[in-house]
Amino acid sequence: MLGISDAVELTKKISELVKAGVTLGLQETIVELREAVLNAKDEVLRLREDNQTLRAQLSEKAAWDESAAKYELVSTPTGGTVWHTEGPPQHYACPTCFLGKKIIPLQHAGGASVYNKCPQCNAHYPIREHEPSPRTPRSSNRGGPNDWMRS
């Protein structure tokens, strides 16, 4: 396939053939030159598309880098390792999804659980210390462990 550099060489050849007065060779070279110019146009279009694709990828990477820079990998008090940002709003993000260049805030798993759950991949991460469940106080003037139920 003839490209841009071939077109330049063919124009030099045409110039030489014109000077020499060789018309048959000139016509053949002009046909080759037309083909080279068409191929060069196709190549330029392909390069423009590649350029646009690369610019879009670069812009996407820059946006990700800007977002990711707001997070730091931290160890939680319970030994979990998650991404954390001061926000706004302050939150933890799923490390699994973060590797896939997605920032998914972890949600509390509910109840007295020490875990937070990723709503995207369903992974669980220990975030907070286990809080003791509230107990009903026992009366000190009763004798047995179940006496509080009788009052």
C-alpha positions as CSV (number, residue, x, y, z in Angstrom):
1,M,0.0,0.0,0.0
2,L,1.3,3.4,-1.0
3,G,1.5,6.0,1.7
4,I,2.5,9.6,2.3
5,S,6.3,9.0,1.8
6,D,5.5,7.1,-1.4
7,A,3.5,10.1,-2.7
8,V,6.5,12.4,-2.1
9,E,8.8,10.1,-3.9
10,L,6.3,9.8,-6.8
11,T,6.1,13.6,-7.2
12,K,9.9,13.7,-7.5
13,K,9.7,10.9,-10.2
14,I,6.9,12.9,-12.1
15,S,9.1,15.9,-12.1
16,E,12.0,13.9,-13.6
17,L,9.8,12.3,-16.2
18,V,8.4,15.7,-17.3
19,K,11.9,17.0,-17.7
20,A,12.8,14.0,-19.8
21,G,9.6,14.2,-21.9
22,V,8.6,10.6,-21.2
23,T,4.8,10.8,-21.5
24,L,3.9,7.0,-21.1
25,G,5.9,6.7,-17.9
26,L,4.5,10.0,-16.8
27,Q,0.9,8.8,-17.1
28,E,1.7,5.5,-15.1
29,T,3.4,7.5,-12.4
30,I,0.5,9.9,-12.1
31,V,-1.9,6.9,-11.6
32,E,0.4,5.7,-8.9
33,L,0.5,9.1,-7.4
34,R,-3.3,9.3,-7.2
35,E,-3.4,5.9,-5.5
36,A,-0.7,7.1,-3.0
37,V,-2.7,10.3,-2.3
38,L,-5.9,8.3,-1.6
39,N,-4.0,5.9,0.6
40,A,-2.5,8.9,2.4
41,K,-5.9,10.4,3.0
42,D,-7.1,7.1,4.5
43,E,-4.0,7.0,6.7
44,V,-4.6,10.5,7.9
45,L,-8.3,9.7,8.8
46,R,-7.2,6.6,10.6
47,L,-4.5,8.6,12.5
48,R,-7.1,11.3,13.4
49,E,-9.4,8.6,14.8
50,D,-6.5,7.0,16.8
51,N,-5.6,10.5,18.1
52,Q,-9.2,11.1,19.2
53,T,-9.3,7.7,20.9
54,L,-6.0,8.3,22.7
55,R,-7.1,11.8,23.8
56,A,-10.3,10.4,25.3
57,Q,-8.4,7.7,27.1
58,L,-5.9,10.3,28.4
59,S,-8.8,12.5,29.6
60,E,-10.5,9.4,31.3
61,K,-7.2,8.5,33.0
62,A,-6.7,12.1,34.2
63,A,-10.2,12.2,35.6
64,W,-9.6,8.9,37.4
65,D,-6.2,10.1,38.8
66,E,-7.8,13.2,40.1
67,S,-10.6,11.2,41.8
68,A,-8.2,8.5,43.2
69,A,-5.8,11.2,44.6
70,K,-8.5,12.1,47.1
71,Y,-8.3,8.6,48.7
72,E,-5.7,6.8,50.8
73,L,-5.4,3.2,51.6
74,V,-5.9,2.8,55.3
75,S,-6.1,0.0,57.9
76,T,-9.2,0.0,60.0
77,P,-9.2,-0.6,63.8
78,T,-10.4,-4.1,63.1
79,G,-7.7,-4.9,60.6
80,G,-9.5,-4.3,57.4
81,T,-7.8,-2.5,54.5
82,V,-10.0,0.0,52.6
83,W,-9.7,3.2,50.7
84,H,-10.7,6.3,52.7
85,T,-11.5,9.9,51.9
86,E,-12.2,12.9,54.1
87,G,-14.9,13.7,51.5
88,P,-17.1,15.4,51.2
89,P,-18.7,13.2,52.5
90,Q,-16.2,11.3,54.5
91,H,-16.4,7.6,53.7
92,Y,-14.7,4.3,53.0
93,A,-14.5,2.9,49.5
94,C,-14.3,-0.7,48.3
95,P,-10.7,-1.8,47.5
96,T,-11.9,-4.5,45.1
97,C,-13.9,-2.0,43.0
98,F,-11.2,0.6,43.3
99,L,-8.8,-1.7,41.5
100,G,-11.4,-1.7,38.6
101,K,-11.3,2.1,38.7
102,K,-14.7,2.5,40.3
103,I,-15.2,4.3,43.6
104,I,-18.0,2.6,45.4
105,P,-18.7,3.9,49.0
106,L,-19.1,1.0,51.5
107,Q,-22.4,0.8,53.4
108,H,-22.9,-0.4,56.9
109,A,-24.0,-4.0,56.9
110,G,-26.7,-3.3,59.6
111,G,-27.3,-4.2,63.2
112,A,-24.4,-4.6,65.5
113,S,-22.1,-5.8,62.6
114,V,-18.6,-4.5,62.5
115,Y,-18.7,-4.9,58.7
116,N,-19.4,-2.6,55.9
117,K,-20.6,-4.0,52.6
118,C,-19.9,-2.9,49.0
119,P,-23.2,-2.6,47.2
120,Q,-21.5,-3.2,43.9
121,C,-19.5,-6.4,44.5
122,N,-21.0,-7.5,47.8
123,A,-17.6,-7.8,49.5
124,H,-17.6,-7.2,53.3
125,Y,-14.8,-5.3,55.2
126,P,-14.4,-5.0,58.9
127,I,-14.5,-1.3,59.7
128,R,-15.4,-0.6,63.4
129,E,-14.8,-2.3,66.7
130,H,-17.5,-4.6,67.9
131,E,-19.8,-2.7,70.2
132,P,-21.1,-4.7,73.2
133,S,-24.8,-5.3,72.9
134,P,-26.9,-3.5,75.6
135,R,-28.0,-5.7,78.5
136,T,-30.8,-5.3,80.9
137,P,-29.3,-4.6,84.3
138,R,-29.9,-7.2,87.0
139,S,-31.2,-6.2,90.3
140,S,-28.6,-6.7,93.1
141,N,-31.1,-7.7,95.7
142,R,-32.2,-10.8,93.9
143,G,-30.6,-14.2,94.2
144,G,-30.6,-16.1,90.8
145,P,-29.5,-15.1,87.3
146,N,-33.1,-15.2,86.0
147,D,-34.7,-13.3,88.9
148,W,-34.8,-10.1,87.0
149,M,-37.5,-11.6,84.8
150,R,-39.9,-12.0,87.7
151,S,-40.1,-8.4,88.6
